[in-house]
Amino acid sequence: MTKRLEEEMAALKRTLEEAARALDEATTEDDRTRLEAILKVETLARRTLEAGERLKREHPESDLRLFHTELKTATKEVARKLDNIVESTNAEMNRVSARLKALNNQKKLANYLS
C-alpha cells in the first residue's frame, strides 16, 4: 500500500463527509439554499463515483479493502441522510396532496350549491 493511496482514500472520505454536510443544508426551509445544497451533493456524488472507479483501476483490491470499513461508515451516513430527505419530502407531498384534494372537493361543493 502506498502513501498516495492513503491520501486518495482520505480525500474520498472528506468528499463523503462534505456530501453529508451538504445534505444537512438540504433540509433547510429556504428553497434557494436547499437547491444549492442538492446541486452540491450531485457534484460530490459524481466526483466520488469517478474517484472510486479510478481507484479500482489503479490499485489492487486487497489494498482497497483496508479502507472499506471507514468508507462504508461515511457512505452509510450519506445514505441515511438521503433517506431522511426522501421520507420528509414524501410526507410533505402527501400533506399537500390531501390539502389540494380537500380544496377541490370544496370547489365542487360550491359549484353544486350555486
C-alpha positions as CSV (number, residue, x, y, z in Angstrom):
1,M,0.0,0.0,0.0
2,T,1.3,3.4,-0.9
3,K,1.2,6.8,0.7
4,R,-0.6,8.0,-2.4
5,L,-3.4,5.5,-1.9
6,E,-3.8,6.6,1.7
7,E,-4.1,10.3,0.6
8,E,-6.6,9.4,-2.1
9,M,-8.7,7.5,0.4
10,A,-8.6,10.3,2.9
11,A,-9.7,12.7,0.1
12,L,-12.6,10.4,-0.8
13,K,-13.7,10.2,2.9
14,R,-13.5,14.0,3.1
15,T,-15.7,14.2,0.0
16,L,-18.3,11.9,1.6
17,E,-18.2,14.0,4.8
18,E,-18.7,17.1,2.7
19,A,-21.7,15.5,1.0
20,A,-23.2,14.6,4.4
21,R,-22.8,18.3,5.5
22,A,-24.4,19.5,2.2
23,L,-27.3,17.1,2.9
24,D,-27.8,18.8,6.3
25,E,-28.1,22.1,4.4
26,A,-30.7,20.5,2.0
27,T,-33.1,20.1,4.9
28,T,-33.5,23.9,5.4
29,E,-36.8,25.7,4.7
30,D,-35.1,28.1,2.3
31,D,-35.7,26.8,-1.3
32,R,-32.6,28.5,-2.7
33,T,-30.3,27.1,0.0
34,R,-31.9,23.7,-0.5
35,L,-31.4,23.7,-4.3
36,E,-27.8,24.8,-3.9
37,A,-27.1,22.0,-1.4
38,I,-28.7,19.4,-3.7
39,L,-26.7,20.5,-6.7
40,K,-23.5,20.4,-4.5
41,V,-24.4,16.8,-3.4
42,E,-24.9,15.8,-7.0
43,T,-21.4,17.2,-7.9
44,L,-19.9,15.5,-4.9
45,A,-21.6,12.2,-5.8
46,R,-20.3,12.3,-9.3
47,R,-16.8,13.1,-8.0
48,T,-17.0,10.2,-5.6
49,L,-18.0,7.8,-8.2
50,E,-15.3,8.9,-10.6
51,A,-12.7,8.6,-7.8
52,G,-13.9,5.2,-6.8
53,E,-13.7,3.9,-10.4
54,R,-10.2,5.4,-10.8
55,L,-9.0,3.8,-7.5
56,K,-10.4,0.4,-8.7
57,R,-8.4,0.6,-11.9
58,E,-5.1,1.8,-10.3
59,H,-4.9,-0.2,-7.1
60,P,-5.2,-3.9,-6.1
61,E,-8.5,-4.9,-4.4
62,S,-6.6,-6.1,-1.4
63,D,-5.2,-2.6,-0.7
64,L,-8.6,-1.0,-1.2
65,R,-10.2,-3.4,1.3
66,L,-8.1,-1.9,4.1
67,F,-10.2,1.2,3.8
68,H,-13.6,-0.5,3.4
69,T,-14.8,-0.1,7.0
70,E,-14.3,3.7,7.3
71,L,-15.6,4.4,3.8
72,K,-18.6,2.2,4.5
73,T,-19.4,4.2,7.6
74,A,-19.2,7.5,5.7
75,T,-21.3,6.1,2.8
76,K,-24.0,4.8,5.2
77,E,-24.2,8.3,6.8
78,V,-24.8,9.9,3.4
79,A,-27.4,7.2,2.5
80,R,-29.2,7.7,5.8
81,K,-29.4,11.4,5.3
82,L,-30.7,10.9,1.8
83,D,-33.3,8.5,3.0
84,N,-34.5,11.1,5.6
85,I,-34.8,13.8,3.0
86,V,-36.8,11.5,0.7
87,E,-39.1,10.4,3.6
88,S,-39.6,14.0,4.6
89,T,-40.3,15.1,1.0
90,N,-42.8,12.3,0.5
91,A,-44.6,13.2,3.7
92,E,-44.8,16.9,2.6
93,M,-46.1,15.8,-0.8
94,N,-48.8,13.7,0.8
95,R,-49.9,16.7,3.0
96,V,-50.0,19.0,0.0
97,S,-51.9,16.4,-2.0
98,A,-54.5,15.9,0.8
99,R,-54.9,19.7,1.0
100,L,-55.4,20.1,-2.7
101,K,-58.0,17.2,-2.7
102,A,-59.9,19.0,0.1
103,L,-59.8,22.3,-1.8
104,N,-61.0,20.6,-5.0
105,N,-63.9,18.9,-3.1
106,Q,-64.8,22.3,-1.6
107,K,-64.8,23.8,-5.1
108,K,-67.1,21.0,-6.4
109,L,-69.4,21.5,-3.5
110,A,-69.6,25.3,-4.0
111,N,-70.3,24.7,-7.7
112,Y,-73.0,22.2,-6.9
113,L,-74.7,24.5,-4.4
114,S,-74.6,27.6,-6.6
